[in-house]
Amino acid sequence: MKKEDLVTLVSERAAITKKEAGEALNTVLEGISFTLEKGDPISLIGFGGFKVVQRSAREGRNPSTGEKMQIPASKSVKFTPSKALKERVQ
């Protein structure tokens, strides 16, 4: 599903225009991004949670040459689905 498909779904289910649904979805996504940017976790009951995790520096290999290289430390976003979402998917 693409963002446009999600906007259409929200528009139909909430009986609002696609423009309003798009603005609402963009606001939610911006809120999630802003919260994660600050380093705070997000918990959506019945759906799951997002949190920022720190990846430590490590040694890797260049897949083209096989040469060893240092991979720097970085931050990433981790999503953990709720029990309800896991059960619904299965």
Secondary structure, 3 states (H helix, E strand, C coil): CCHHHHHHHHHHHHCCCHHHHHHHHHHHHHHHHHHHHCCCCEEECCCEEEEEEEECCEEEECCCCCCEEEECCEEEEEEEECHHHHHHHC
